[in-house]
């Protein structure tokens, strides 16, 4: 299938083609692949005192490639439904070649699964590969036919499960080759936090495109609730995300270093204030997902660093 490539001339009010490609590549979004793997590995290190750097590297390569597959196929499937007709930075719209984008995406999937397969072969254990294949399937159901669960407003729950508990547990297992205790406060606190902060990125991506979503029959949470109520919900979700971290510190199941996550709070506050002020102005609120990405990155990085420090340089209250 070939579509007409987006090639309108640049104007003072319209991004250049270079800017469109930069937006299409979505480079900041790849932190959603890195953070759960880093955090799961950090929690494993905090628990065992050991880090297998080679396994972590292979896992990060695989996760980044799988996210590239997910981003490209989402553009392909959105092009099929027409929801991206006004999205100039869609890769399909920029190239004008839906089939090419689809097969490049599949190449990234092969690379990603191959990297995880290498971990399985090195460890002679197929558990991590099984978890990641399940994550890939759930990721496909978000936009892929015949499921298209994202159009039913189920994208955020799928995002929470795959980038939270499943990815964090997979990374933990890759380091320890052992299942964490089902009642592990450390792992659950990190998984819930990571799942919610990742889901917030997807939630924030809907505020500026409600009209297009409704036109294409996509009932995202923001389309269902309206931008005003969704904006009011955002501070509560940020608070719920931080709750497990505070709880983990209080019961001494997370290292005291985890207080460093508080350094990311100004970003969360900025996100909530921005969306509350501009939720009904698409041009102004369209950047809120990148603020959400920034909070996800820094909070996840600080929590991961805290777990590494807790393993190698523990600090306890007198």
Backbone as CSV, one residue per row, in Angstrom:
resi,resn,N_x,N_y,N_z,CA_x,CA_y,CA_z,C_x,C_y,C_z
1,UNK,0.854,-1.197,0.000,0.000,0.000,0.000,0.884,1.239,0.000
2,UNK,0.628,2.163,-0.895,1.389,3.408,-0.974,0.451,4.581,-0.780
3,UNK,0.867,5.533,0.053,0.060,6.726,0.273,0.889,7.922,-0.136
4,UNK,0.238,9.033,-0.323,0.939,10.252,-0.728,1.784,10.768,0.415
5,UNK,3.054,10.974,0.164,3.956,11.464,1.209,3.632,12.906,1.546
6,UNK,3.856,13.247,2.813,3.629,14.618,3.273,4.816,15.470,2.849
7,UNK,4.570,16.462,2.020,5.694,17.255,1.507,5.328,18.715,1.292
8,UNK,4.431,19.225,2.121,4.045,20.619,1.973,5.221,21.513,2.334
9,UNK,5.335,22.671,1.726,6.450,23.560,2.019,6.385,24.095,3.437
10,UNK,7.561,24.391,3.944,7.630,24.940,5.294,7.190,26.407,5.296
11,UNK,6.452,26.780,6.328,6.029,28.164,6.512,6.375,28.558,7.936
12,UNK,6.258,29.852,8.275,6.544,30.261,9.647,5.684,29.539,10.678
13,UNK,4.487,29.055,10.243,3.577,28.414,11.179,3.564,26.912,11.004
14,UNK,4.424,26.388,10.175,4.418,24.961,9.897,5.828,24.402,10.039
15,UNK,5.979,23.265,10.742,7.316,22.705,10.929,7.962,22.328,9.602
16,UNK,9.275,22.414,9.560,10.016,21.966,8.380,9.976,20.442,8.325
17,UNK,10.383,19.891,7.193,10.402,18.439,7.044,11.387,17.806,8.034
18,UNK,12.503,18.489,8.295,13.465,17.992,9.274,12.836,17.925,10.666
19,UNK,12.068,18.958,11.014,11.399,18.967,12.315,10.344,17.875,12.398
20,UNK,9.653,17.634,11.281,8.646,16.575,11.264,9.282,15.207,11.475
21,UNK,10.417,14.969,10.837,11.113,13.693,11.016,11.602,13.543,12.461
22,UNK,12.053,14.630,13.040,12.496,14.587,14.429,11.332,14.199,15.337
23,UNK,10.151,14.766,15.048,8.969,14.422,15.836,8.531,12.990,15.578
24,UNK,8.678,12.527,14.326,8.247,11.177,13.961,9.111,10.110,14.618
25,UNK,10.405,10.386,14.749,11.315,9.407,15.349,11.020,9.207,16.838
26,UNK,10.503,10.252,17.488,10.091,10.171,18.897,11.240,9.705,19.795
27,UNK,12.401,10.267,19.625,13.572,9.818,20.378,13.353,9.822,21.889
28,UNK,12.740,10.870,22.484,12.542,10.830,23.941,11.680,9.661,24.401
29,UNK,10.807,9.159,23.521,9.896,8.091,23.913,10.613,6.774,24.178
30,UNK,11.851,6.647,23.716,12.556,5.378,23.907,12.976,5.171,25.359
31,UNK,12.823,6.195,26.180,13.083,6.002,27.607,12.067,5.041,28.216
32,UNK,10.894,4.897,27.589,9.908,3.953,28.125,10.394,2.522,27.986
33,UNK,11.335,2.272,27.078,11.949,0.950,26.957,13.059,0.773,27.977
34,UNK,13.811,1.838,28.210,15.005,1.740,29.056,14.666,1.650,30.538
35,UNK,13.731,2.492,30.998,13.523,2.649,32.435,13.040,1.375,33.141
36,UNK,12.029,0.642,32.637,11.613,-0.560,33.390,12.689,-1.633,33.447
37,UNK,13.509,-1.744,32.393,14.584,-2.739,32.388,15.673,-2.325,33.372
38,UNK,16.003,-1.036,33.371,17.005,-0.536,34.318,16.519,-0.697,35.749
39,UNK,15.248,-0.369,35.994,14.721,-0.451,37.355,14.647,-1.901,37.835
40,UNK,14.141,-2.805,36.982,14.082,-4.213,37.380,15.454,-4.774,37.695
41,UNK,16.453,-4.384,36.899,17.825,-4.834,37.139,18.379,-4.215,38.426
42,UNK,18.023,-2.942,38.677,18.484,-2.268,39.889,17.878,-2.907,41.136
43,UNK,16.597,-3.273,41.061,15.946,-3.937,42.197,16.602,-5.295,42.451
44,UNK,16.933,-6.015,41.363,17.625,-7.294,41.515,18.990,-7.092,42.182
45,UNK,19.683,-6.030,41.795,20.987,-5.732,42.400,20.829,-5.374,43.864
46,UNK,19.800,-4.592,44.191,19.537,-4.237,45.583,19.247,-5.485,46.419
47,UNK,18.578,-6.455,45.793,18.196,-7.675,46.501,19.358,-8.648,46.647
48,UNK,20.164,-8.785,45.602,21.213,-9.809,45.583,22.628,-9.266,45.745
49,UNK,22.817,-7.965,45.484,24.145,-7.381,45.545,24.981,-7.606,44.303
50,UNK,24.370,-8.177,43.247,25.102,-8.476,42.022,24.402,-7.873,40.811
51,UNK,25.207,-7.468,39.821,24.690,-6.951,38.555,25.427,-7.620,37.409
52,UNK,24.670,-8.204,36.475,25.232,-8.805,35.267,25.096,-7.787,34.136
53,UNK,26.156,-7.014,33.929,26.103,-5.892,32.990,25.841,-6.348,31.563
54,UNK,26.400,-7.476,31.154,26.182,-7.972,29.793,24.727,-8.306,29.531
55,UNK,24.088,-8.945,30.489,22.662,-9.269,30.351,21.840,-7.990,30.279
56,UNK,22.161,-7.019,31.123,21.447,-5.743,31.104,21.594,-5.066,29.747
57,UNK,22.787,-5.090,29.170,23.027,-4.463,27.868,22.200,-5.133,26.776
58,UNK,22.211,-6.465,26.748,21.409,-7.193,25.761,19.923,-6.866,25.913
59,UNK,19.470,-6.786,27.154,18.053,-6.510,27.404,17.687,-5.110,26.938
60,UNK,18.565,-4.138,27.189,18.283,-2.766,26.769,18.224,-2.658,25.248
61,UNK,19.142,-3.318,24.549,19.122,-3.310,23.079,17.814,-3.901,22.571
62,UNK,17.428,-5.033,23.146,16.179,-5.672,22.724,14.965,-4.808,22.993
63,UNK,14.915,-4.178,24.165,13.769,-3.353,24.534,13.645,-2.138,23.624
64,UNK,14.769,-1.500,23.305,14.738,-0.326,22.426,14.252,-0.716,21.032
65,UNK,14.727,-1.853,20.519,14.287,-2.313,19.196,12.800,-2.638,19.192
66,UNK,12.308,-3.228,20.261,10.883,-3.569,20.335,10.025,-2.305,20.393
67,UNK,10.493,-1.277,21.091,9.752,-0.018,21.115,9.727,0.614,19.726
68,UNK,10.834,0.503,18.978,10.851,1.011,17.601,9.802,0.294,16.767
69,UNK,9.709,-1.024,16.929,8.662,-1.797,16.242,7.274,-1.307,16.632
70,UNK,7.065,-1.104,17.908,5.752,-0.690,18.391,5.371,0.683,17.851
71,UNK,6.309,1.628,17.875,6.023,2.975,17.384,5.702,2.975,15.889
72,UNK,6.490,2.228,15.116,6.275,2.200,13.662,4.985,1.494,13.295
73,UNK,4.698,0.370,13.944,3.451,-0.335,13.617,2.229,0.462,14.058
74,UNK,2.354,1.221,15.142,1.241,2.079,15.540,0.932,3.103,14.455
75,UNK,1.982,3.672,13.841,1.770,4.593,12.722,1.100,3.885,11.550
76,UNK,1.535,2.659,11.268,0.943,1.885,10.161,-0.529,1.612,10.420
77,UNK,-0.858,1.140,11.603,-2.238,0.782,11.905,-3.142,2.009,12.027
78,UNK,-2.575,3.120,12.522,-3.350,4.356,12.564,-3.604,4.892,11.157
79,UNK,-2.644,4.685,10.253,-2.851,5.091,8.866,-3.982,4.282,8.235
80,UNK,-4.098,3.018,8.628,-5.150,2.166,8.088,-6.539,2.650,8.485
81,UNK,-6.659,3.206,9.686,-7.968,3.651,10.159,-8.249,5.108,9.789
82,UNK,-7.232,5.834,9.346,-7.422,7.231,8.968,-7.329,8.204,10.112
83,UNK,-6.979,7.710,11.317,-6.942,8.603,12.471,-5.775,9.583,12.395
84,UNK,-4.743,9.226,11.602,-3.563,10.079,11.485,-3.594,10.979,10.261
85,UNK,-4.762,11.171,9.685,-4.833,11.953,8.454,-4.298,13.378,8.647
86,UNK,-4.440,13.923,9.846,-3.950,15.281,10.127,-2.627,15.288,10.882
87,UNK,-1.990,14.120,10.997,-0.745,13.999,11.747,0.425,14.072,10.771
88,UNK,0.978,15.262,10.604,2.034,15.465,9.613,3.288,14.665,9.941
89,UNK,3.540,14.395,11.231,4.762,13.693,11.600,4.569,12.183,11.725
90,UNK,3.492,11.658,11.166,3.376,10.205,11.034,4.436,9.718,10.050
91,UNK,5.132,8.633,10.379,6.159,8.096,9.481,5.546,7.663,8.164
92,UNK,4.338,7.118,8.225,3.659,6.697,7.000,3.355,7.904,6.122
93,UNK,2.882,8.990,6.730,2.592,10.195,5.952,3.859,10.821,5.389
94,UNK,4.946,10.752,6.135,6.195,11.351,5.674,6.822,10.566,4.522
95,UNK,6.761,9.241,4.600,7.376,8.417,3.555,6.444,8.171,2.387
96,UNK,5.142,8.174,2.666,4.183,7.835,1.625,4.183,6.359,1.279
97,UNK,4.789,5.529,2.122,4.901,4.101,1.811,4.604,3.282,3.056
98,UNK,3.376,2.867,3.161,2.933,2.112,4.325,3.634,0.756,4.425
99,UNK,3.801,0.071,3.300,4.421,-1.255,3.305,5.870,-1.208,3.755
100,UNK,6.608,-0.204,3.287,8.007,-0.065,3.684,8.125,0.118,5.191
101,UNK,7.298,0.986,5.738,7.331,1.241,7.179,6.995,-0.035,7.943
102,UNK,6.019,-0.782,7.440,5.592,-2.018,8.102,6.737,-3.034,8.163
103,UNK,7.471,-3.192,7.074,8.543,-4.191,7.052,9.781,-3.731,7.812
104,UNK,10.036,-2.446,7.825,11.114,-1.937,8.678,10.775,-2.206,10.150
105,UNK,9.507,-1.990,10.494,9.055,-2.261,11.861,9.286,-3.725,12.222
106,UNK,8.958,-4.627,11.308,9.148,-6.053,11.575,10.630,-6.399,11.727
107,UNK,11.488,-5.671,11.022,12.927,-5.869,11.194,13.375,-5.512,12.600
108,UNK,12.842,-4.409,13.134,13.152,-4.034,14.515,12.631,-5.082,15.493
109,UNK,11.459,-5.641,15.207,10.914,-6.689,16.080,11.845,-7.901,16.096
110,UNK,12.324,-8.299,14.922,13.239,-9.436,14.844,14.517,-9.166,15.632
111,UNK,15.042,-7.935,15.517,16.237,-7.573,16.265,15.978,-7.624,17.769
112,UNK,14.840,-7.087,18.184,14.517,-7.064,19.604,14.335,-8.448,20.184
113,UNK,13.550,-9.274,19.506,13.327,-10.637,19.995,14.637,-11.433,19.940
114,UNK,15.443,-11.176,18.907,16.732,-11.854,18.811,17.642,-11.540,19.978
115,UNK,17.627,-10.300,20.440,18.445,-9.917,21.576,17.986,-10.619,22.851
116,UNK,16.679,-10.725,23.037,16.145,-11.427,24.208,16.412,-12.931,24.084
117,UNK,16.338,-13.441,22.850,16.657,-14.848,22.611,18.103,-15.147,22.996
118,UNK,18.997,-14.197,22.745,20.398,-14.377,23.122,20.533,-14.547,24.637
119,UNK,19.744,-13.780,25.397,19.755,-13.930,26.860,19.293,-15.337,27.241
120,UNK,18.203,-15.795,26.598,17.669,-17.126,26.894,18.705,-18.217,26.601
121,UNK,19.412,-18.078,25.489,20.408,-19.079,25.122,21.608,-19.047,26.067
122,UNK,22.032,-17.842,26.447,23.151,-17.726,27.377,22.822,-18.351,28.736
123,UNK,21.588,-18.169,29.170,21.193,-18.643,30.492,20.554,-20.025,30.459
124,UNK,20.286,-20.522,29.211,19.565,-21.797,29.073,18.270,-21.775,29.878
125,UNK,17.550,-20.659,29.724,16.301,-20.432,30.455,15.407,-19.580,29.556
126,UNK,14.205,-20.052,29.265,13.324,-19.386,28.296,12.295,-18.467,28.959
127,UNK,12.401,-18.295,30.261,11.379,-17.535,30.988,11.286,-16.091,30.518
128,UNK,12.423,-15.416,30.448,12.414,-14.001,30.056,11.874,-13.842,28.641
129,UNK,12.272,-14.725,27.721,11.765,-14.658,26.354,10.253,-14.809,26.339
130,UNK,9.730,-15.719,27.147,8.278,-15.904,27.207,7.557,-14.658,27.693
131,UNK,8.105,-14.010,28.732,7.483,-12.787,29.253,7.490,-11.683,28.193
132,UNK,8.623,-11.526,27.506,8.737,-10.444,26.526,7.849,-10.720,25.306
133,UNK,7.733,-11.966,24.885,6.816,-12.288,23.784,5.372,-11.974,24.179
134,UNK,5.026,-12.234,25.433,3.684,-11.872,25.918,3.503,-10.358,25.907
135,UNK,4.554,-9.626,26.285,4.502,-8.154,26.229,4.298,-7.674,24.785
136,UNK,5.011,-8.298,23.845,4.873,-7.921,22.438,3.449,-8.162,21.948
137,UNK,2.876,-9.288,22.359,1.505,-9.580,21.943,0.543,-8.532,22.497
138,UNK,0.694,-8.193,23.776,-0.177,-7.174,24.359,0.031,-5.829,23.674
139,UNK,1.288,-5.514,23.361,1.568,-4.268,22.644,0.902,-4.241,21.281
140,UNK,0.891,-5.378,20.610,0.224,-5.458,19.303,-1.276,-5.221,19.442
141,UNK,-1.885,-5.758,20.489,-3.336,-5.616,20.637,-3.764,-4.165,20.827
142,UNK,-2.824,-3.298,21.216,-3.173,-1.891,21.438,-3.724,-1.250,20.173
143,UNK,-3.052,-1.426,19.048,-3.499,-0.822,17.800,-3.737,-1.845,16.683
144,UNK,-3.173,-3.033,16.824,-3.195,-3.990,15.725,-4.533,-4.672,15.522
145,UNK,-4.900,-4.920,14.246,-6.126,-5.650,13.954,-5.952,-7.127,14.296
146,UNK,-7.030,-7.826,14.667,-8.413,-7.334,14.782,-8.736,-6.752,16.154
147,UNK,-7.741,-6.595,17.009,-8.004,-6.194,18.393,-8.282,-4.699,18.511
148,UNK,-7.273,-3.878,18.219,-7.379,-2.421,18.334,-7.964,-1.996,19.681
149,UNK,-7.422,-2.567,20.752,-7.943,-2.283,22.085,-7.758,-0.824,22.480
150,UNK,-6.765,-0.153,21.881,-6.582,1.264,22.170,-7.795,2.086,21.791
151,UNK,-8.534,1.642,20.787,-9.728,2.350,20.349,-10.877,2.169,21.342
152,UNK,-10.744,1.199,22.238,-11.757,0.976,23.271,-11.376,1.662,24.580
153,UNK,-10.252,2.359,24.578,-9.797,3.033,25.791,-8.998,2.148,26.721
154,UNK,-8.479,1.022,26.192,-7.742,0.073,27.024,-6.227,0.228,26.898
155,UNK,-5.771,1.247,26.192,-4.344,1.430,25.995,-3.590,1.632,27.295
156,UNK,-4.141,2.439,28.186,-3.453,2.735,29.445,-3.320,1.482,30.326
157,UNK,-4.384,0.662,30.502,-4.182,-0.577,31.269,-3.156,-1.516,30.643
158,UNK,-3.159,-1.619,29.307,-2.161,-2.450,28.631,-0.761,-1.908,28.891
159,UNK,-0.621,-0.601,28.805,0.663,0.054,29.046,1.135,-0.194,30.476
160,UNK,0.216,-0.087,31.433,0.559,-0.294,32.837,1.102,-1.701,33.069
161,UNK,0.403,-2.703,32.534,0.790,-4.089,32.778,2.115,-4.426,32.103
162,UNK,2.270,-4.013,30.834,3.458,-4.415,30.079,4.716,-3.676,30.520
163,UNK,4.616,-2.354,30.730,5.787,-1.574,31.101,5.994,-1.490,32.609
164,UNK,5.010,-1.983,33.358,5.140,-2.032,34.801,5.531,-3.429,35.264
165,UNK,4.592,-4.185,35.827,4.941,-5.501,36.396,5.643,-6.457,35.440
166,UNK,5.172,-6.577,34.190,5.764,-7.580,33.298,7.215,-7.246,32.949
167,UNK,7.476,-6.015,32.535,8.833,-5.643,32.134,9.784,-5.612,33.323
168,UNK,9.329,-5.090,34.450,10.195,-5.007,35.627,10.533,-6.404,36.148
169,UNK,9.522,-7.283,36.184,9.773,-8.661,36.630,10.693,-9.390,35.654
170,UNK,10.504,-9.176,34.348,11.366,-9.815,33.351,12.822,-9.393,33.550
171,UNK,13.041,-8.089,33.787,14.403,-7.606,34.009,14.977,-8.178,35.299
172,UNK,14.164,-8.238,36.328,14.597,-8.834,37.597,15.005,-10.289,37.389
173,UNK,14.162,-11.038,36.677,14.440,-12.456,36.453,15.708,-12.637,35.620
174,UNK,15.928,-11.753,34.643,17.117,-11.880,33.799,18.398,-11.750,34.612
175,UNK,18.337,-11.039,35.725,19.507,-10.861,36.578,19.659,-11.983,37.605
176,UNK,18.553,-12.538,38.057,18.593,-13.495,39.170,18.261,-14.920,38.761
177,UNK,17.580,-15.074,37.607,17.036,-16.369,37.182,16.208,-16.998,38.299
178,UNK,15.464,-16.167,38.978,14.573,-16.609,40.043,13.380,-15.670,40.095
179,UNK,12.208,-16.221,40.384,11.018,-15.391,40.526,11.077,-14.634,41.840
180,UNK,10.691,-13.363,41.828,10.626,-12.639,43.105,9.482,-13.168,43.950
181,UNK,9.573,-12.960,45.239,8.466,-13.341,46.116,7.212,-12.598,45.704
182,UNK,6.092,-13.306,45.662,4.844,-12.710,45.189,4.432,-11.523,46.049
183,UNK,4.888,-11.502,47.299,4.541,-10.392,48.198,5.722,-9.439,48.405
184,UNK,6.645,-9.396,47.440,7.817,-8.532,47.570,7.428,-7.059,47.498
185,UNK,7.483,-6.323,48.609,7.126,-4.896,48.566,8.038,-4.087,47.655
186,UNK,9.321,-4.465,47.618,10.274,-3.718,46.791,9.887,-3.780,45.326
187,UNK,9.624,-4.999,44.847,9.306,-5.173,43.434,7.954,-4.571,43.089
188,UNK,6.971,-4.749,43.955,5.644,-4.217,43.655,5.640,-2.693,43.683
189,UNK,6.362,-2.100,44.615,6.429,-0.638,44.667,7.043,-0.091,43.380
190,UNK,8.158,-0.692,42.951,8.806,-0.240,41.722,7.960,-0.495,40.493
191,UNK,7.308,-1.661,40.434,6.490,-2.024,39.264,5.287,-1.110,39.111
192,UNK,4.605,-0.854,40.218,3.421,0.009,40.167,3.818,1.423,39.779
193,UNK,4.891,1.917,40.389,5.370,3.253,40.058,5.714,3.359,38.574
194,UNK,6.464,2.385,38.067,6.875,2.417,36.667,5.670,2.277,35.744
195,UNK,4.729,1.414,36.093,3.539,1.234,35.263,2.706,2.490,35.155
196,UNK,2.518,3.189,36.276,1.689,4.398,36.259,2.391,5.533,35.520
197,UNK,3.682,5.738,35.782,4.368,6.857,35.122,4.458,6.647,33.610
198,UNK,4.562,5.378,33.188,4.565,5.112,31.747,3.181,5.339,31.154
199,UNK,2.148,4.893,31.847,0.780,5.065,31.360,0.395,6.539,31.265
200,UNK,0.966,7.366,32.150,0.678,8.797,32.103,1.150,9.418,30.790
201,UNK,2.231,8.884,30.227,2.711,9.396,28.934,1.648,9.169,27.865
202,UNK,1.090,7.968,27.842,0.047,7.657,26.860,-1.196,8.503,27.113
203,UNK,-1.576,8.639,28.373,-2.745,9.458,28.701,-2.561,10.888,28.211
204,UNK,-1.380,11.452,28.450,-1.132,12.834,28.049,-1.077,13.013,26.538
205,UNK,-0.807,11.943,25.809,-0.740,12.054,24.348,-2.113,12.245,23.719
206,UNK,-3.179,12.080,24.501,-4.540,12.175,23.946,-5.136,13.572,24.025
207,UNK,-4.623,14.427,24.903,-5.290,15.704,25.160,-5.441,16.557,23.910
208,UNK,-4.441,16.568,23.048,-4.474,17.470,21.900,-5.153,16.874,20.670
209,UNK,-5.554,15.596,20.730,-6.110,14.961,19.533,-7.481,14.344,19.772
210,UNK,-8.233,14.890,20.732,-9.552,14.338,21.048,-10.472,14.374,19.831
211,UNK,-10.442,15.471,19.087,-11.335,15.580,17.922,-11.035,14.496,16.892
212,UNK,-9.762,14.277,16.590,-9.386,13.224,15.640,-9.740,11.847,16.177
213,UNK,-9.539,11.633,17.477,-9.880,10.343,18.069,-11.368,10.044,17.938
214,UNK,-12.186,11.018,18.284,-13.634,10.822,18.206,-14.088,10.604,16.765
215,UNK,-13.472,11.334,15.842,-13.833,11.190,14.429,-13.542,9.780,13.921
216,UNK,-12.477,9.171,14.439,-12.084,7.829,13.994,-12.682,6.728,14.874
217,UNK,-13.488,7.111,15.857,-14.116,6.118,16.721,-13.222,5.620,17.841
218,UNK,-12.175,6.363,18.164,-11.258,5.957,19.225,-11.725,6.585,20.537
219,UNK,-12.066,5.720,21.486,-12.601,6.196,22.759,-11.517,6.127,23.837
220,UNK,-10.517,6.967,23.688,-9.448,7.041,24.690,-10.048,7.551,26.000
221,UNK,-9.343,7.351,27.130,-9.867,7.866,28.400,-10.168,9.361,28.356
222,UNK,-9.310,10.145,27.671,-9.543,11.583,27.591,-10.766,11.876,26.736
223,UNK,-10.978,11.093,25.670,-12.165,11.277,24.837,-13.425,10.921,25.619
224,UNK,-13.348,9.923,26.470,-14.512,9.492,27.261,-14.835,10.492,28.374
225,UNK,-13.796,10.919,29.098,-14.014,11.776,30.264,-14.101,13.248,29.916
226,UNK,-13.510,13.624,28.777,-13.373,15.033,28.446,-12.043,15.548,28.961
227,UNK,-11.535,16.588,28.333,-10.217,17.081,28.717,-10.198,17.680,30.120
228,UNK,-11.299,18.317,30.531,-11.343,18.957,31.844,-11.245,17.953,32.978
229,UNK,-12.102,16.925,32.960,-12.062,15.921,34.023,-10.773,15.116,33.989
230,UNK,-10.255,14.865,32.789,-8.991,14.139,32.678,-7.850,14.945,33.285
231,UNK,-7.856,16.250,33.049,-6.823,17.114,33.634,-6.907,17.112,35.153
232,UNK,-8.107,17.111,35.700,-8.281,17.086,37.149,-7.831,15.757,37.748
233,UNK,-7.883,14.698,36.948,-7.470,13.375,37.409,-5.946,13.243,37.483
234,UNK,-5.241,14.029,36.707,-3.792,13.879,36.567,-3.034,14.022,37.889
235,UNK,-3.302,15.048,38.723,-2.567,15.141,39.998,-2.784,13.932,40.895
236,UNK,-3.996,13.378,40.864,-4.275,12.194,41.670,-3.453,10.999,41.198
237,UNK,-3.335,10.851,39.884,-2.560,9.738,39.347,-1.079,9.877,39.700
238,UNK,-0.581,11.103,39.673,0.814,11.324,40.081,1.004,10.950,41.549
239,UNK,0.040,11.309,42.371,0.112,10.961,43.787,0.055,9.461,44.013
240,UNK,-0.821,8.772,43.268,-0.933,7.316,43.382,0.376,6.656,42.950
241,UNK,1.035,7.214,41.938,2.306,6.657,41.480,3.371,6.747,42.569
242,UNK,3.409,7.863,43.284,4.430,8.070,44.305,4.121,7.348,45.608
243,UNK,2.854,6.991,45.808,2.450,6.323,47.047,3.252,5.072,47.364
244,UNK,3.395,4.134,46.414,4.156,2.909,46.709,5.618,3.171,47.065
245,UNK,6.209,4.233,46.487,7.590,4.558,46.811,7.684,5.026,48.261
246,UNK,6.774,5.903,48.652,6.762,6.382,50.042,6.527,5.220,51.009
247,UNK,5.627,4.324,50.628,5.331,3.155,51.463,6.555,2.246,51.575
248,UNK,7.226,2.001,50.453,8.407,1.147,50.460,9.514,1.701,51.328
249,UNK,9.693,3.031,51.296,10.704,3.663,52.154,10.302,3.547,53.627
250,UNK,9.006,3.768,53.902,8.520,3.759,55.291,8.706,2.401,55.953
251,UNK,8.513,1.324,55.184,8.656,-0.009,55.773,10.054,-0.578,55.541
252,UNK,10.964,0.270,55.041,12.375,-0.068,54.845,12.572,-1.227,53.863
253,UNK,11.683,-1.325,52.881,11.839,-2.302,51.805,12.461,-1.669,50.569
254,UNK,12.484,-0.347,50.519,13.240,0.399,49.529,14.340,1.154,50.254
255,UNK,15.492,1.320,49.632,16.583,2.019,50.311,16.213,3.458,50.608
256,UNK,16.816,3.996,51.659,16.568,5.386,52.028,16.949,6.326,50.893
257,UNK,17.874,5.886,50.052,18.254,6.670,48.882,17.057,6.993,47.988
258,UNK,15.983,6.210,48.084,14.813,6.410,47.216,14.161,7.775,47.425
259,UNK,14.515,8.435,48.512,14.035,9.808,48.706,14.496,10.721,47.573
260,UNK,15.535,10.301,46.841,16.013,11.083,45.704,14.935,11.269,44.641
261,UNK,13.972,10.358,44.604,12.879,10.489,43.631,12.155,11.821,43.813
262,UNK,12.191,12.340,45.033,11.552,13.625,45.294,12.125,14.762,44.468
263,UNK,13.345,14.600,43.982,13.941,15.637,43.146,13.204,15.802,41.819
264,UNK,12.441,14.780,41.421,11.684,14.864,40.162,10.310,15.497,40.336
265,UNK,9.927,15.776,41.575,8.578,16.305,41.831,8.270,17.604,41.090
266,UNK,9.216,18.550,40.966,8.889,19.773,40.217,8.419,19.501,38.787
267,UNK,8.914,18.432,38.179,8.479,18.102,36.818,7.031,17.645,36.840
268,UNK,6.665,16.822,37.833,5.282,16.361,37.954,4.342,17.533,38.208
269,UNK,4.767,18.461,39.048,3.955,19.648,39.333,3.769,20.482,38.070
270,UNK,4.849,20.654,37.312,4.766,21.409,36.059,3.795,20.742,35.091
271,UNK,3.853,19.421,35.002,2.947,18.688,34.119,1.496,18.928,34.503
272,UNK,1.193,18.776,35.777,-0.198,18.922,36.222,-0.703,20.348,36.010
273,UNK,0.107,21.330,36.335,-0.307,22.731,36.166,-0.528,23.065,34.699
274,UNK,0.361,22.579,33.851,0.258,22.855,32.418,-1.023,22.268,31.838
275,UNK,-1.303,21.017,32.166,-2.498,20.361,31.616,-3.760,20.976,32.185
276,UNK,-3.770,21.292,33.464,-4.945,21.933,34.058,-5.238,23.284,33.410
277,UNK,-4.187,24.020,33.049,-4.365,25.352,32.464,-4.756,25.292,30.993
278,UNK,-4.229,24.315,30.250,-4.363,24.337,28.782,-5.015,23.084,28.206
279,UNK,-5.728,22.331,29.016,-6.269,21.040,28.562,-7.162,21.156,27.333
280,UNK,-7.832,22.294,27.143,-8.779,22.449,26.041,-8.196,23.263,24.882
281,UNK,-6.876,23.442,24.878,-6.201,24.178,23.802,-5.164,23.250,23.151
282,UNK,-5.558,22.521,22.106,-4.693,21.491,21.522,-3.294,21.965,21.181
283,UNK,-3.156,23.162,20.619,-1.829,23.625,20.220,-0.913,23.849,21.416
284,UNK,-1.496,24.236,22.535,-0.700,24.533,23.723,-0.426,23.293,24.564
285,UNK,-1.373,22.357,24.588,-1.237,21.189,25.464,-0.536,20.025,24.773
286,UNK,-0.253,20.148,23.473,0.309,19.015,22.725,1.682,18.582,23.232
287,UNK,2.386,19.474,23.933,3.714,19.112,24.429,3.682,18.442,25.788
288,UNK,2.498,18.237,26.366,2.440,17.722,27.737,2.972,16.296,27.825
289,UNK,2.856,15.523,26.743,3.366,14.151,26.801,4.884,14.147,26.967
290,UNK,5.557,15.163,26.456,7.008,15.220,26.606,7.409,15.618,28.025
291,UNK,6.556,16.392,28.693,6.794,16.668,30.116,6.592,15.386,30.911
292,UNK,5.575,14.606,30.517,5.340,13.312,31.172,6.521,12.373,30.945
293,UNK,7.083,12.383,29.738,8.266,11.573,29.442,9.433,12.003,30.329
294,UNK,9.583,13.309,30.489,10.684,13.835,31.312,10.545,13.377,32.756
295,UNK,9.319,13.418,33.285,9.124,12.959,34.667,9.385,11.463,34.771
296,UNK,8.856,10.693,33.822,9.069,9.243,33.794,10.566,8.933,33.793
297,UNK,11.327,9.646,32.955,12.758,9.382,32.842,13.487,9.699,34.145
298,UNK,13.317,10.919,34.647,14.099,11.327,35.813,13.672,10.587,37.078
299,UNK,12.382,10.379,37.259,11.934,9.649,38.447,12.390,8.192,38.385
300,UNK,12.287,7.578,37.195,12.737,6.196,37.046,14.239,6.063,37.212
301,UNK,14.994,7.019,36.661,16.447,6.984,36.791,16.861,7.165,38.246
302,UNK,16.232,8.113,38.942,16.577,8.350,40.345,16.235,7.150,41.222
303,UNK,15.113,6.488,40.927,14.756,5.298,41.704,15.740,4.160,41.418
304,UNK,16.138,4.012,40.156,17.106,2.973,39.802,18.450,3.232,40.472
305,UNK,18.922,4.468,40.403,20.183,4.831,41.058,20.090,4.564,42.557
306,UNK,18.928,4.860,43.127,18.736,4.632,44.561,18.909,3.159,44.921
307,UNK,18.378,2.278,44.078,18.502,0.841,44.354,19.940,0.366,44.195
308,UNK,20.644,0.887,43.192,22.065,0.540,43.048,22.857,1.028,44.266
309,UNK,22.595,2.278,44.691,23.285,2.814,45.855,22.929,2.031,47.110
310,UNK,21.679,1.597,47.203,21.256,0.815,48.356,21.986,-0.511,48.455
311,UNK,22.378,-1.049,47.288,23.122,-2.312,47.278,24.595,-2.098,47.594
312,UNK,25.175,-1.011,47.068,26.623,-0.817,47.138,27.057,0.174,48.205
313,UNK,26.149,1.009,48.641,26.486,2.041,49.636,25.248,2.299,50.517
314,UNK,24.852,1.307,51.296,23.604,1.426,52.060,23.681,2.519,53.127
315,UNK,22.556,3.176,53.304,22.427,4.221,54.333,21.207,3.887,55.161
316,UNK,21.357,3.900,56.470,20.234,3.621,57.362,20.132,4.744,58.381
317,UNK,18.915,4.944,58.849,18.719,5.965,59.891,19.254,5.473,61.218
318,UNK,19.823,6.343,62.022,20.355,5.927,63.318,19.235,5.520,64.277
